[in-house]
Amino acid sequence: MVPEPPAPTLDDVAARFESHRPRLHAIAFRTLGSVWTADDAVQEAWIRLQRTDVNQIENLEAWLTTVVSRICVDMIRHSATRREELEEQNDEAVPSGLANVEHGPAEDALLSDDLALAMDVVLETLGPLERLALVLHDVFALSFDDIAPIVERSPAAARQLASRARARLRTVDVNAVRERRAAAIEAFLSAAREGDFGGLLQLLDPEIELNSDSAALELAAAGAEYGAPLLDRTIRGGDAVAKVFAGRAELTRLISLGGVPAAAYVDDGTAHALYLITFDGDRIARLDVVADAALLAGLPVAF
């Protein structure tokens, strides 16, 4: 009789989980569109792993991918204000119109470059399974055979979910959106450095919300006398946020985050804090400041 392998210690399980964390966070971030909710999804996956017999998991990466994907779907559904009609469609139903448009290698390459920005624009119009099927296939190169059990659909239906999402992405003029957002961020940073309070107010949504993680608060506090923004955990309103940045942000510059224009506090060629920017039209509606080293390591930053 072959003895059962010894149960792994919690440290062993944690080490294996941490090796997969960057990929899990990337999936969640792409699907949910928020670094905070992505982190919540990954943490929930860790909690579920602790409650599971790891010896019974044949492929930990596949198991974690499935778990974090389904957590993302649940989070989207819970926050949705409308019921997704596509969830109720027959698995094998083939949608008409744009959803049936096929795309070739050249379009695939363009999609790879512009997917994040296009998704950022139309994210709220995509159903949770559409988002997930598209992200897993077009970003992480999973086959539809692998995606099917994750979205609890057949491979053909999983393909159609991604196809519907792709059709919506093609309606976005990503070059125009990228140029407008990059110009708005540059204008915001310029107004901040120059202390142009009125200019900042023109660029900020009156109901803007600014959120910062603990690491960003520590970083800002240490550099306040040198012109770092006067951050707090949460700040709301255009006037209050303008005061945070007026005459400051000297070392903050425009960057690309996986194809989406953003900003970062950069020193010695290293991004120490990211400003994740949400737009409503051409105005900045939300700013999330992230300086947690573990999160920064998993985000695709380009100067």
Helices and strands as residue ranges (DSSP letters): H 10-32, H 35-50, G 54-56, H 60-79, G 85-88, G 97-100, H 105-122, G 123-125, H 128-134, I 135-139, H 144-151, H 155-169, H 174-194, H 197-203, E 204-212, H 214-223, G 224-226, E 234-236, H 238-245, E 252-257, E 260-267, E 270-280, E 283-290, H 293-297, E 301-302
